[in-house]
Amino acid sequence: MFTVAAIEQAHDQVKSGADFPKYIQQIKGMGVLSFETWVKDSHTDYYGTNGFQTSSTPQYESLFISATTDKDKFTTQLKIHQQGGTDYYTFCKDCAETGIEKWIVDLEKMTCAYFDRAGKEILVEQIPG
């Protein structure tokens, strides 16, 4: 089964959102079915077959997640990130400022869903294959 170390090695190749689809293909090949990333500190819970689960450690000091969600601003910042305009930490700060608490990537459906602090789904995107 996959390890956090192997996933993080693949993630180290991601320099911007433009690299995200390739990263997704790499970890899907390792057996990752889905993962949930928490913006607060970027720790991620990874899920595989037969109930396998592992988690990464926090990647930075805790960010405050706004209680107010600004979907329009988040969508704009997401597009900038996906085009390579921001690094990962900047994107996480943008998420926190616009009220995004976490995202869940489903590698079977090839979707990435973003959620606010109340657990409300704010945006779902198809991941390019």
Secondary structure, DSSP 8 states (H G I E B T S, - for coil): ---HHHHHHHHTT--SGGGHHHHHHHHHHHT--EEEEETTT--EEEE-GGG-EEE----SS-----SS--HHHHHHHHHHHHTTSS-HHHHHHHHHHTTEEEEEEETTTTEEEEEETT--EEEEEE---
